[in-house]
């Protein structure tokens, strides 16, 4: 394990040494290049000055001598000198270059032109589509609800003697039987019978403890002039305690219906007490 760690560290150190050596070599090359460029620039700056010195020496050597010369000769000499005189070559350096004069012109102030703001195009509103006219809702014809018929007097309790007589005579008339009439004594005996049943709490023709119908016995006792006599009894509920209900109960029973439709009975009387209803029949003599 120690050998592996040593090998790894050695490899890392060698890599760092190589990198440093390469950096030094690059720095030396760059420095040498900079020195060589500086030498070349200096030589180029010194060359024009040497040329100027040579020209000055040539001018000194070509000056005229102090011996007198004739004017014609001098002219010839001058012409010869001019022909033989080397032409002075002046090298213009960058320093001798004359910069052209630039006329100053004031800056042109141009007015700021603000471009007109573009008017945004107005959104095109689509023309509203015509709405279809709603179809008229058919109005149904007013429905006249018939009023329920007002309850008949026969359907309003309690039972009444006159109402029950009308219903009995209506049934007799359907069958061609002459009507009956109310009799005062029969009214009394029928009322007494109804009250006696409620008082002693029984519902029968014969009172408990007696041997014959006490209602019919009372008719004889009151000396009502009758040949045949009969008696109908009914016990109604509080909900149907009406004249019509009492007659319906009797018409459903064959024996009770027979007394109502018997043609020999022409006198009658009704008694009502509590929920008990009584009818007495009499054949007049």
SEDREN-838430 format. One record per atom (N, C-alpha, C): residue in one letter; x, y, z. Coordinates in pm, whole numbers, plus 50000, padded with zeros to 5 digits. Atoms other than C-alpha are relative to their C-alpha. Layout:
! residues N
AXYZ/...
//
This chain:
! residues 285
X500844987950000/X500005000050000/X500875012550000/X499094988549991/X502885023550091/X500685002249866/X499354998750131/X504545015849754/X499085007049900/X500974993750094/X501375025549568/X499905014950027/X500124985749965/X501105058549760/X501255007549955/X498744993750040/X504795066249692/X500035001949848/X500024999150146/X504365058749323/X499075011249953/X500984989750041/X501295081149296/X500555013750027/X499464986849965/X502955110449478/X501165003749909/X498874997550090/X506105106749264/X499505004349863/X500564996650131/X504025107948948/X499455014249999/X500564986449991/X502245139449066/X501105010350002/X498894990449989/X505525156849155/X500695001749864/X499364999350132/X507055148148815/X499165008249903/X500884992250089/X504055162548639/X500175014850028/X499854985749964/X504455195348830/X501345005249952/X498664995750045/X508205196848746/X499995002549850/X500104998350146/X507495191848372/X499295012949966/X500784987850030/X504935219848379/X500845012350026/X499164988249968/X507395243948546/X501115001849897/X498934999250101/X510205235548297/X499455005949872/X500614994850125/X507885241948001/X499715014850013/X500314985849979/X506785275448154/X501265008449991/X498724992550006/X510465286348194/X500475001349857/X499564999850140/X511305276947832/X499195010149920/X500854990550072/X508335296547700/X500365014350035/X499654986449957/X509335327247908/X501315004549937/X498704996550060/X512915326047774/X499825003349853/X500234997450142/X511705323947412/X499355013549980/X500694986950013/X509365353647459/X500955011350027/X499044989349966/X512155374347622/X500995002149887/X499054998750110/X514595366747337/X499365006949881/X500704993450112/X512015376847077/X499855014850025/X500144985749970/X511445409747257/X501305007449986/X498694993450012/X515195417847270/X500365002049854/X499664998950143/X515685410946896/X499185010849932/X500844989450062/X512775433546796/X500465013750044/X499514986849952/X514175461947014/X501265004149927/X498744996950072/X517635459446840/X499695004549860/X500344996450138/X516065460746494/X499435014049994/X500604986649998/X514075491946586/X501085010650020/X498944990249976/X517195510046713/X500845002149875/X499214998650123/X519165502746391/X499275008149896/X500794992350098/X516345516546180/X499965014750036/X500004985949959/X516335548746387/X501365006549973/X498664994350019/X520155553846350/X500345001949854/X499624999450142/X520335549045965/X499795013749937/X500134986850061/X518885583345864/X501015009950050/X499024990349946/X521275601846092/X501374998049935/X498745002550068/X524305584945930/X499985005749860/X500124994450135/X523085594945584/X500175015150001/X499884985349991/X522835631145698/X501465004150018/X498594996649979/X526475630945818/X500794998849869/X499305001650126/X527695617645483/X499725011549905/X500354988850091/X525805644645297/X500735012750040/X499304987949953/X527395671545515/X501474999749956/X498585001050041/X530895658345441/X500175002849851/X499894997550144/X530185658545066/X499865014749968/X500184985650021/X529025694545089/X501295007650033/X498754993049958/X532235704445264/X501084998449893/X498955002450099/X534485688845002/X499745007349871/X500334993650129/X532665705644710/X499915014950010/X500024985349990/X533025741344839/X501045005949903/X499044993950097/X534795765344582/X501295004650072/X498704995949947/X538485773644627/X500085015350005/X499874985349982/X539645808644713/X500755006749886/X499274993850111/X541605813444385/X499025007349914/X500914992250086/X540125839944158/X499824993249866/X500345006050129/X538435827543844/X499185010149925/X500764990750083/X537035846443555/X498524996850008/X501475001649992/X533385851943528/X499514989549905/X500455009850097/X533045831243215/X500374986150048/X499575013049953/X535105803843360/X499174995650118/X500825003449881/X533185806243673/X498634994849960/X501335004850046/X529995802243482/X500104985849949/X499855013550052/X531435772143305/X500164990250114/X499755008649885/X532685758443625/X498714997050077/X501285001749925/X529355764543787/X499114990149929/X500865009350074/X527625746543508/X500514985950012/X499455013349985/X530085718243533/X499744994550138/X500245004549861/X529715717243906/X498584995250018/X501415004049986/X526055716043876/X499734986649938/X500215012850065/X526345687843631/X500634988750075/X499295010549927/X528935669343836/X499554998950143/X500414999849858/X527445678444173/X498934989450024/X501045010449971/X525685649144320/X498755006150062/X501284994949949/X522135654844386/X499774995250141/X500275002849858/X521215656844747/X498654993050013/X501245007849980/X518745630344837/X499605001350146/X500514997849863/X516705639145137/X498904989750028/X501015010049960/X514935611045300/X499105005950105/X501014994749905/X511825621545466/X499664989350100/X500385009149891/X511325605645795/X498585002850044/X501374998249947/X508165602145985/X499855012950076/X500064987349927/X509195633146182/X499805011549908/X500054988950095/X509535654445867/X498695001049927/X501304999450069/X506115646245738/X499185011450054/X500814988349960/X503935677145739/X498544995650007/X501415003549981/X500575671745875/X499135010149929/X500874990450070/X497885686645656/X499115007650099/X500844991749913/X496045715545811/X498524996849974/X501445003350009/X492495707045883/X499215012250044/X500864988749965/X490045735345873/X498944995650099/X501005002949897/X487855736146177/X498635004749953/X501394996550035/X484255735546096/X499114997050121/X500875002349881/X481695739746370/X499064988249974/X500915011550018/X479585709346431/X498615004549957/X501354997050051/X476355709346246/X498984994450098/X501065004049905/X473525708946491/X498744997549920/X501225003550073/X470725690946333/X498834999250097/X501185000649908/X467305695346482/X499514985650013/X500535013349974/X465965665046643/X498614998549939/X501295002550066/X463185651146437/X499374987950068/X500695011149932/X460835631046642/X499024993849901/X500945006350096/X459125606146420/X498604999750059/X501395000349948/X455375607546449/X499664986150054/X500425012749940/X453945581446672/X498994993049909/X500975007050088/X452255555346463/X498704997550075/X501325002749942/X448605553846532/X499694985149988/X500305014550011/X447815518346622/X498674998049929/X501275002250073/X445165504646394/X498904996050097/X501155003249915/X441825503546555/X499554985649973/X500465013950022/X440665468246616/X498674999649928/X501215001250081/X438115458146370/X498934992250078/X501105006449930/X434925450946549/X499094993149899/X500915006850095/X432995424446369/X498575004450022/X501414996049989/X429505434646295/X499214988950069/X500745010449926/X427175417246534/X499054992549909/X500905008250079/X425365388646382/X498575001750050/X501404998549955/X421645392946388/X499544987550073/X500495011349922/X420205371546656/X498664995249945/X501305004950049/X417455348946546/X498895003150100/X501134996849914/X414135359246679/X499504987250067/X500485012249932/X412995335246944/X498584996649957/X501325004550039/X410085314646849/X499015002550113/X500984997349893/X406975324747034/X499604987050069/X500395011749921/X406195300747311/X498494998849995/X501475001550008/X402785286747251/X499395000250140/X500694998849871/X400545296847533/X498774991049995/X501185008850003/X398125269447613/X498745007450043/X501284994049963/X394525277947640/X499764998350150/X500235001249856/X393515285347993/X499064988450032/X500795011749959/X392235254348159/X499135004150117/X500954996749893/X389195260048360/X499784987450083/X500155011449910/X389345236748652/X498625001150066/X501334999149940/X385845228948755/X500094999650152/X500024999749854/X385185237249111/X499304987450051/X500675011949945/X384415207349318/X498625003750052/X501364996749955/X380745205849390/X499985001650151/X500134997849856/X379855219549725/X499284987950061/X500605012049939/X378985191649962/X498495001750017/X501464999949988/X375355182949957/X499605000250148/X500494999849862/X373285187950269/X499874986050056/X500155013849954/X372875150250282/X501354994250048/X498665005049965/X376645146550322/X500635007850116/X499514992249886/X376965170450613/X499264995250123/X500665005449879/X376335155650956/X499565011050096/X500555013649977/X374615149251172/X498754997449917/X501225003150077/X371645131251012/X498805008150051/X501204992149969/X368405150950999/X498784992349947/X501215007650037/X364845135850984/X499485004149864/X500544995450128/X363715157550691/X500864995449884/X499095004350105/X366855149050482/X499864984949975/X500125014450017/X366495111750547/X498674996449935/X501305002550064/X362785113250450/X500115002649850/X499844997050142/X363745129350115/X500764988849928/X499215010750063/X366335102250042/X499174987149990/X500845012050003/X363855074350130/X498955001249891/X501044998150102/X361115088749911/X500604999849859/X499345000550131/X363685092549624/X500194985549956/X499845014150033/X364395055149641/X498644993749966/X501345005350027/X360645047149653/X499475004849865/X500494994350126/X359995070249358/X500624992849880/X499355007350109/X362555051949141/X499254987149967/X500695012850019/X360475020549189/X498485001749989/X501444997250018/X357065037249151/X499174997650125/X500705002049874/X356145034849518/X499635013850057/X500434987049949/X354145062749677/X500875004250119/X499134995149895/X356085084749925/X499374998450138/X500455000449861/X355915083750302/X499995014050058/X500064987149930/X355195112150545/X500394997950146/X499595000749861/X356475120250892/X498795000250092/X501075000449898/X354335112551195/X500655004050131/X499414994349879/X354905131151521/X500254989550108/X499825010149896/X354355101451754/X501094990149962/X498915008850045/X356625079751542/X501385007050015/X498784992449978/X359235107451564/X500444998650147/X499695000849858/X359005105551944/X500534986250036/X499595013549965/X359225067751970/X501404996749944/X498695002650061/X362245066651729/X501125007350076/X499004992449924/X364115093751924/X500244993450136/X499845006549869/X363405075652255/X500864987649986/X499255012350022/X364805042952115/X501495002849982/X498594996550025/X368055059651993/X500685004250130/X499434995449873/X368605076452330/X500184988550098/X499925011349908/X367905044052522/X501194991149967/X498855008350039/X370585025152318/X501335006350044/X498764993249960/X373235051452390/X500134999850152/X499974999349854/X372245053852757/X500404986650062/X499745013249942/X372345016252825/X501054992149918/X498875005750074/X375095009052574/X499694986449938/X500305012050076/X373494983652350/X499565004349861/X500444997350137/X372624981051982/X499244987649952/X500855011650036/X369714957651922/X498545004250009/X501444997049993/X365914956951873/X499454997050140/X500475004049867/X365474939352207/X501035004350102/X499114995449895/X366934955252515/X500444988050084/X499575011249918/X369074931452724/X499134998750128/X500875002749885/X366874915152993/X498525000449968/X501414999550040/X363624919652794/X499764989549893/X500385010750093/X361734896552563/X499495004949867/X500534994650126/X360334919452290/X500625013749971/X499444987150035/X361464950552101/X499305011350076/X500594989549916/X360954979752336/X499565012049917/X500434988750083/X360665005052055/X498624998049943/X501335003050054/X357724987951892/X498974999250113/X500885000649884/X356264981952238/X499535014150038/X500364986149967/X356325019652296/X498995005349900/X500984995250100/X354435025551968/X498604995450040/X501315004949956/X351615003552095/X499535007550123/X500374993349875/X351735020652431/X499505014149972/X500434986450035/X351345055052269/X498714999949919/X501295001350067/X348225041752096/X500005006749863/X499944995350138/X349385050451746/X499194990249918/X500895008550078/X346745037251506/X500774994549881/X499205006450105/X348895013551300/X499574985549990/X500205014250020/X348324979351149/X501364993050020/X498665005449993/X351854967351066/X500995011050044/X498944990749958/X354864983551236/X501364993249978/X498655005250022/X358644979951173/X501035010150055/X498944991649941/X361974993651297/X501344997349929/X498645000750058/X365375000951130/X500985006750097/X498944994649913/X368565006751338/X501305001549920/X498694997750066/X371955021251222/X500965006250102/X498944994449915/X375205028751398/X501115005049906/X499044993850093/X377415052751199/X501305003550073/X498724995149945/X381005064251246/X499975015250003/X499954985349992/X381975099851330/X500335006149865/X499634994850131/X383445103950980/X498824999849903/X501135001550092/X380285092150802/X498685001250076/X501234998049922/X377645104051049/X499135010349929/X500824991150082/X375385118950780/X498704992949962/X501285005650042/X371885114050643/X500194989949888/X499775009050113/X373165098150319/X500614986950047/X499345012149953/X375395073650507/X499034990750071/X501005008349928/X372525061650727/X499104992749901/X500895006250099/X370255054950425/X500764989549921/X499195009850073/X373145037250239/X500134987150079/X499875012149918/X373665013750530/X498704991749997/X501285007350002/X369955004450529/X499744993849863/X500265005250134/X369765000250150/X500904988049967/X499125011550023/X372674975450161/X499494987350069/X500535011649925/X370814953050406/X498634996149942/X501285004050062/X367974932750245/X498785002450090/X501144998449909/X365704933350555/X499655014750019/X500244985749981/X366174970750610/X499495006449871/X500454994750129/X365774978150239/X498534995949975/X501405004450019/X362534957750237/X499025008850073/X500884991249924/X360994979750507/X499865013549931/X500044986850065/X361955011850319/X499154999449873/X500715000850128/X360494999349987/X498654992850012/X501335006549982/X357364983150135/X498925010449980/X501034990150036/X354385000649987/X498925001850106/X501064998649901/X352094994350286/X500375010150109/X499614990049899/X354165017250508/X499975013949936/X500134986250051/X353155053350445/X500325010550105/X499624990749894/X353975068950783/X501334995250061/X498675003349946/X357445070750939/X500435011050098/X499384990449909/X359545088151201/X501474996350020/X498545002149986/X363355092251258/X500485005550135/X499374995349877/X365395095251577/X501524998949991/X498514999550006/X369125104751610/X500505004250138/X499364996549872/X371165104051929/X501414994049998/X498625004750012/X374955102151929/X500254994849860/X499795006050132/X375925078651648/X498944989549966/X501105009650021/X372675058851668/X498875007049925/X501094994950084/X369955063551405/X498904989549999/X501175009149992/X366425048451429/X498905005049908/X501154996750082/X363485047251182/X498864990450035/X501195008049972/X359965035651271/X499025001249884/X500955000550110/X357385024651010/X498614996750057/X501385002649955/X353615023951041/X499064999049879/X501065001350100/X350775010950824/X498725005650060/X501194994249936/X347855033650904/X498774991349983/X501255007550006/X344485018350982/X498865009549971/
//
